Amino acid sequence: MKDDSSIAQVAAMLREEIAARQPGDRLPSSRELMRRHGVSPVTVSRAIGQLAAEGRVITKPGSGAFVAPRPTPLREVPDLSWQTVALGDRVIDDSGVTALLTAPPEDVIPLTGGYLNAAMRPDRQLSAAASRAVKRLDAWAAPPLTGVAELRGWFARQAGGEVTAADALIVSGGQAALSHAFRALAAPGTTMLMETPTYPGAMAAAKAAGLRTAAVPMDADGVLPDLLAEAFAVTGARVFYCQPTLHNPTGATLTGERREQVLQVARAHNAFVIEDDYARYLTDRAPTPMVALDRYGTVVHVSSLTKILAPSLRLAAVIARGPAAQRLRAGQLVESFFVARPLQETALEFVSSPAWPRHLAAVHAELATRRAALLAALAALLPDAEPHLLPRGGKHVWVRLPPHVDEAALVEEARRNGVQVSPGRIYYPAEPPGPRLRLTHSAAVHVAELTEGVRRLADAYARLS
């Protein structure tokens, strides 16, 4: 018997023995293996060495050889590349929205975000409202498909004019409302007009609906009606999306005269105006909604409670009339049936209680204090960041930077220095006119942290200058 052949035979027999044993079991001694197989000590040693190299045994000097732990078999990674062809090129760009919703690390001060910080939220009062709501006998029953009647009536009264509860549809938050409206009012492949700059979530929803977007310029008083008329004429668009009150990100509020002009322009082109009234409750000086001025079904009005109450209160109303309202209702029904009744009842409990006006007053006062602190800190620490305007309310200040500033580099340097800000680029549906930042004053824990955030931003700016 050749030595190599003997080694292979002993190794093969040991493999069978190892397979019948448990990890950690001791193998027969070298002397026993020599006797059992009639081989030399060298043959046994080399066979065990080969099995050790294969990872089947572990040798411990002075103790012998033991069955090694069995390796966990590697899972085969499935090849999912076929989906790229099946899905086509309708990519949903969520980068802008993700940047706004992602919470910064604990050591980073947030000068961005869209919600009230925990200290400003009415969490205790909302919990009390939810407790009362779920005790109702019908709390877990299916609600009316368009929403609880009393809640629809409340939203209708908030809109004013000739709006009735029958015109309102309850949906799962403002973002869902925009998605519903875009799909209902504009066919895939057509163009929708929007202000520039504008809310990144609206741009993402428009792209997801298969729409092209065209930008309409604005100034400190809102969208420019003459350029809106020109955009309708050039593009053939039938929908204009706008935020006429405390526009995000600039803070502009469309004047009464311009509201009438926008409606006239839209009517002249048989077009819809989607009025995103997201910030109505973030100021005590909100003008009359455009829907209240509209008698022809031109305006589709969106109003949400999320911004003023809590991120997880995903609840909004879409107000529309005529065939557009029917299409919106059908889209909501096909997509999600209805909004959970306990959430609707909770919102109704809260806005019908004394906690609602108290909360509004407290938030308005706190936002005014924070806005003044942010503007004062900018003037003292970073005067090169020029505010676009002094907003009447809301949570943000839009600032213009000198033309030579590298906006992306500043945002990254600020993050490294412990403050998170929102880059202006993500708010433009077309090329931006220059470096901008949106600075939020509602996300910081308190005014002192807000001021410290501006200081860190100023230090980052100085390092890049």
C-alpha positions in Angstrom: 0.0 0.0 0.0 1.5 3.3 -1.0 1.8 5.9 1.7 -0.3 8.6 -0.2 -3.0 6.0 -0.7 -3.0 5.1 2.9 -3.4 8.7 4.0 -6.4 9.2 1.6 -8.0 6.0 2.9 -7.6 6.9 6.6 -8.9 10.5 5.8 -11.9 9.1 4.0 -12.8 6.8 6.9 -12.4 9.6 9.4 -14.7 11.8 7.3 -17.4 9.2 7.7 -16.8 9.0 11.4 -16.8 12.8 11.8 -20.1 13.0 10.0 -21.7 10.7 12.6 -20.4 12.6 15.5 -21.2 16.0 17.1 -19.0 19.1 17.0 -16.6 18.9 20.0 -16.5 15.1 20.1 -13.1 13.7 20.6 -11.7 11.4 17.8 -9.9 8.1 18.6 -6.3 8.6 19.6 -3.5 8.3 17.1 -2.5 4.9 18.7 -6.1 3.6 18.2 -6.2 4.8 14.6 -2.8 3.1 13.9 -4.1 -0.2 15.3 -7.5 0.0 13.6 -6.1 0.8 10.2 -2.7 -0.8 10.3 -0.8 2.3 9.4 2.2 4.3 10.6 2.1 7.3 13.0 3.1 9.5 10.1 0.2 8.3 8.0 -2.3 9.1 10.9 -0.7 12.5 11.5 -0.9 13.5 7.9 -4.5 12.3 7.5 -5.6 14.3 10.6 -3.6 17.3 9.2 -5.5 17.1 6.0 -8.8 17.0 7.8 -7.7 20.0 9.9 -6.9 21.9 6.7 -10.4 21.1 5.5 -11.8 22.5 8.7 -13.3 19.2 9.8 -11.2 18.7 12.9 -9.4 20.8 15.5 -6.2 19.5 17.1 -5.2 20.3 20.6 -1.6 19.4 21.5 -1.6 16.9 24.4 -5.4 16.4 24.2 -6.0 14.9 20.7 -8.2 15.8 17.7 -11.8 16.9 18.0 -14.7 17.3 15.6 -14.7 21.0 14.4 -17.9 23.2 14.6 -19.8 22.8 11.4 -19.7 26.0 9.3 -22.9 27.7 8.5 -23.6 27.1 4.8 -23.4 30.3 2.8 -26.7 31.4 1.4 -26.7 31.9 -2.3 -27.5 35.5 -3.1 -30.3 35.6 -5.6 -29.7 37.6 -8.8 -32.4 40.3 -8.9 -31.0 42.2 -11.9 -33.8 41.1 -14.1 -36.1 43.6 -12.3 -34.2 46.5 -13.9 -35.6 45.6 -17.3 -39.1 44.8 -15.9 -39.4 48.1 -14.0 -38.4 50.4 -16.9 -37.1 53.9 -16.4 -39.8 55.3 -14.0 -37.4 55.9 -11.2 -38.8 57.5 -8.1 -36.4 60.1 -6.7 -36.9 60.2 -3.0 -33.5 61.9 -2.2 -35.0 65.3 -1.4 -37.8 63.9 0.8 -35.4 61.5 2.6 -33.0 64.4 3.4 -35.9 66.3 5.0 -37.2 63.4 7.0 -34.0 61.8 8.2 -33.3 62.8 11.8 -29.7 63.9 12.5 -27.4 62.2 15.0 -27.8 63.2 18.6 -24.8 65.5 18.6 -25.9 67.4 15.5 -28.2 70.4 15.8 -31.1 70.3 13.3 -31.7 73.5 11.4 -33.9 71.5 9.0 -37.0 69.4 9.2 -40.7 69.9 8.7 -42.3 69.2 12.1 -42.6 70.7 15.5 -40.0 69.4 18.0 -41.3 67.2 20.9 -41.5 70.2 23.4 -43.9 72.0 21.1 -46.1 69.1 20.2 -49.4 68.6 22.2 -48.6 64.9 22.9 -50.4 64.7 26.2 -53.6 66.4 24.8 -53.5 64.2 21.7 -53.2 61.1 23.9 -56.2 62.3 25.9 -58.2 62.9 22.6 -57.2 59.4 21.3 -58.4 57.9 24.6 -61.8 59.5 24.3 -62.0 58.6 20.6 -61.4 54.9 21.0 -64.1 54.6 23.7 -66.8 55.5 21.2 -69.0 52.5 20.3 -68.2 52.8 16.6 -64.5 53.7 17.0 -63.3 50.6 15.2 -66.1 50.4 12.6 -65.5 51.4 9.0 -66.0 55.2 8.5 -67.8 56.8 5.6 -65.7 56.3 2.5 -65.0 60.0 2.2 -64.3 60.5 5.9 -66.2 61.1 9.2 -68.9 63.7 8.4 -68.1 66.0 11.4 -64.4 66.1 10.4 -65.2 66.9 6.8 -67.5 69.7 8.1 -64.7 71.1 10.2 -62.3 71.2 7.3 -65.0 72.8 5.1 -65.6 75.6 7.7 -61.8 76.2 7.9 -61.7 76.7 4.1 -64.6 79.1 4.2 -66.6 80.5 1.3 -69.2 78.2 -0.1 -67.3 75.0 0.7 -69.4 72.3 2.3 -68.6 69.0 4.0 -69.7 67.2 0.8 -66.7 68.8 -1.0 -64.1 67.4 1.5 -62.3 64.1 1.2 -60.2 62.8 4.2 -56.9 61.3 3.2 -53.7 60.1 4.9 -51.7 63.3 5.2 -50.7 66.1 2.9 -48.2 64.1 0.9 -50.8 61.5 0.1 -53.2 64.3 -0.8 -50.7 65.7 -3.3 -50.2 62.3 -4.9 -53.9 61.7 -5.2 -54.4 65.2 -6.7 -51.6 64.9 -9.2 -52.7 61.5 -10.5 -56.4 62.5 -10.6 -55.9 65.9 -12.4 -53.1 65.3 -14.9 -52.4 62.4 -17.2 -49.0 60.7 -17.3 -46.6 62.4 -19.7 -48.3 65.8 -19.5 -46.8 68.9 -17.9 -47.7 70.4 -14.5 -46.7 73.9 -13.5 -45.2 74.7 -10.1 -43.4 77.6 -8.5 -39.7 77.8 -8.4 -38.4 77.1 -5.8 -40.9 74.6 -4.4 -41.5 71.7 -2.0 -39.3 68.7 -2.9 -42.1 66.3 -1.9 -44.3 67.8 -4.6 -41.6 67.3 -7.2 -41.1 63.7 -6.2 -44.8 63.0 -6.3 -45.2 64.6 -9.7 -42.4 62.4 -11.1 -43.8 59.3 -9.5 -47.1 60.1 -11.3 -45.3 60.3 -14.6 -45.6 64.0 -15.0 -43.2 66.6 -16.4 -42.9 69.8 -14.5 -42.3 73.3 -15.6 -41.1 76.1 -13.3 -42.9 79.4 -12.8 -40.8 82.2 -11.2 -41.9 84.1 -8.1 -40.9 87.1 -6.0 -41.4 88.1 -2.4 -45.1 88.3 -3.0 -45.5 84.9 -4.5 -45.9 83.6 -8.0 -45.8 86.1 -10.9 -49.2 85.9 -12.7 -48.0 87.2 -16.0 -45.3 84.5 -16.2 -47.9 81.9 -15.0 -50.1 82.9 -18.0 -47.1 82.6 -20.3 -46.2 79.1 -18.9 -49.7 77.9 -19.4 -49.7 79.1 -23.0 -46.2 77.6 -23.8 -46.6 74.2 -22.2 -50.3 73.5 -22.6 -50.4 72.5 -18.9 -53.8 72.1 -17.2 -52.6 72.0 -13.6 -50.7 74.5 -11.4 -49.4 73.4 -8.0 -48.7 76.2 -5.5 -48.3 77.1 -1.9 -49.9 80.5 -1.6 -49.5 80.9 2.2 -46.0 80.8 3.8 -44.6 79.2 0.7 -42.0 76.4 1.4 -39.1 77.2 1.2 -39.3 81.0 0.7 -42.0 82.0 3.3 -43.8 84.2 0.7 -47.5 84.7 1.0 -49.5 85.4 -2.1 -51.2 88.8 -1.9 -55.0 89.0 -2.2 -54.7 90.8 -5.6 -52.4 88.1 -7.0 -54.7 85.3 -5.7 -57.5 86.7 -7.8 -55.1 87.1 -10.8 -53.9 83.5 -10.5 -57.5 82.3 -10.5 -58.3 84.4 -13.6 -55.2 83.0 -15.4 -56.2 79.4 -14.6 -59.8 79.9 -15.6 -58.6 81.4 -18.9 -56.7 78.3 -19.7 -59.3 75.8 -18.3 -56.7 74.7 -15.7 -56.8 73.5 -12.1 -55.0 75.2 -9.2 -53.8 72.8 -6.5 -53.7 75.0 -3.4 -51.3 73.3 -0.9 -52.4 75.1 2.3 -50.0 73.2 4.5 -49.0 76.2 6.7 -52.4 77.7 7.5 -52.2 76.9 11.2 -48.6 78.0 11.5 -49.5 81.7 11.6 -52.2 83.9 13.2 -52.3 86.0 10.0 -53.3 83.5 7.3 -55.3 85.1 4.4 -58.5 83.7 3.0 -57.8 80.4 1.2 -58.0 80.6 -2.6 -60.7 77.9 -2.6 -63.0 80.3 -0.8 -62.6 82.8 -3.7 -63.4 80.1 -6.3 -66.8 79.6 -7.7 -65.9 77.5 -10.8 -64.2 74.4 -9.4 -60.8 75.7 -10.4 -59.1 75.2 -7.0 -58.4 71.8 -5.4 -57.5 72.7 -1.9 -55.2 70.6 0.4 -55.1 71.2 4.2 -53.2 69.1 6.7 -53.1 68.8 10.5 -49.8 67.0 10.6 -47.5 70.1 10.6 -49.3 71.8 13.4 -49.9 68.7 15.6 -47.6 65.7 15.2 -45.7 63.8 12.5 -47.7 60.6 13.1 -51.1 62.3 12.8 -51.2 61.5 9.1 -54.4 63.3 8.2 -55.5 65.9 5.7 -58.5 67.0 3.6 -58.7 67.5 -0.1 -61.5 69.9 -1.1 -62.8 69.8 -4.7 -66.0 70.1 -6.7 -67.4 68.6 -9.8 -65.9 65.7 -11.8 -62.5 66.4 -10.3 -64.0 65.6 -6.8 -65.4 62.3 -8.1 -62.1 61.3 -9.6 -60.3 62.1 -6.4 -62.8 60.0 -4.4 -62.4 57.1 -6.8 -58.7 57.2 -6.6 -58.7 57.2 -2.8 -61.2 54.3 -2.7 -59.2 52.2 -5.2 -55.9 52.9 -3.5 -56.6 52.6 0.2 -60.4 52.5 0.8 -60.4 55.0 3.7 -58.4 56.6 6.5 -58.5 54.6 9.8 -61.5 55.8 11.8 -59.6 56.1 15.2 -57.2 58.6 13.7 -60.1 60.6 12.3 -62.0 60.5 15.6 -58.8 61.5 17.5 -58.3 64.5 15.2 -61.9 65.5 15.6 -61.8 65.2 19.4 -58.7 67.5 19.5 -59.8 70.3 17.2 -63.2 70.4 18.9 -61.7 70.8 22.3 -60.3 73.8 24.2 -56.9 72.3 23.7 -56.9 73.3 20.0 -57.0 77.2 20.3 -54.6 77.0 23.3 -52.2 74.9 21.2 -52.4 77.4 18.3 -51.7 80.3 20.5 -48.7 78.6 22.1 -47.2 77.5 18.8 -47.7 81.0 17.2 -45.9 82.7 20.1 -43.1 80.1 20.2 -42.5 80.3 16.4 -42.4 84.1 16.6 -39.7 83.9 19.3 -37.7 81.4 17.4 -38.0 83.2 14.1 -36.7 86.4 15.8 -33.8 84.5 17.4 -32.8 82.9 14.1 -32.8 86.2 12.3 -30.9 87.9 15.1 -28.3 85.1 15.1 -27.8 85.3 11.4 -27.4 89.0 11.5 -24.8 88.8 14.2 -22.9 85.6 13.2 -23.5 85.1 9.5 -24.4 88.4 7.8 -23.5 87.0 4.4 -26.6 84.7 4.6 -29.2 87.2 3.5 -32.9 86.3 4.3 -35.2 86.4 1.3 -37.9 88.0 3.3 -39.4 88.2 6.8 -42.1 85.5 6.8 -45.4 86.1 8.6 -45.1 82.8 10.4 -44.1 79.2 9.6 -41.0 77.3 10.5 -38.4 78.3 7.9 -36.2 81.2 6.7 -34.9 81.1 3.2 -31.4 82.7 2.8 -29.3 83.7 -0.2 -25.5 83.2 -0.1 -22.9 85.0 -2.0 -22.5 83.7 -5.6 -19.0 82.3 -5.0 -20.2 79.9 -2.2 -20.1 76.2 -2.9 -23.5 75.3 -1.5 -22.9 71.5 -1.3 -19.5 72.0 0.3 -21.0 74.3 2.9 -23.8 71.9 3.8 -21.3 69.0 4.2 -18.9 71.2 6.2 -21.8 72.3 8.4 -22.7 68.7 9.1 -19.2 67.8 10.1 -19.3 70.8 12.4 -22.4 69.5 14.1 -25.3 71.3 12.4 -27.7 70.1 9.7 -29.1 72.5 7.2 -31.2 72.0 4.1 -29.5 72.7 0.7 -31.3 75.1 -1.6 -30.7 72.9 -4.7 -33.3 70.3 -3.7 -36.1 72.9 -3.9 -35.7 73.8 -7.6 -37.5 72.0 -10.4 -35.1 73.7 -12.8 -31.6 75.1 -12.4 -31.1 77.2 -9.2 -30.1 80.8 -9.6 -27.4 80.5 -7.0 -26.5 79.1 -3.6 -29.4 79.0 -1.1 -30.2 77.4 2.3 -33.5 76.7 4.0 -33.0 77.2 7.8 -35.6 75.7 10.1 -36.2 77.2 13.6 -38.8 74.7 14.9 -36.7 71.6 15.1 -34.1 72.7 17.7 -34.9 71.9 21.3 -34.8 75.5 22.5 -33.6 79.0 21.4 -30.1 78.5 22.9 -29.6 75.4 20.7 -30.9 77.3 17.7 -28.3 80.1 18.2 -25.6 77.5 18.7 -26.6 75.9 15.4 -26.2 79.2 13.6 -22.8 79.7 15.3 -21.7 76.2 14.0 -22.9 77.1 10.5 -21.0 80.4 10.6 -17.8 78.5 11.7 -18.3 76.1 8.7 -18.8 79.1 6.4 -15.7 80.8 7.7 -13.6 77.7 7.1 -14.7 77.6 3.4 -14.2 81.3 2.8 
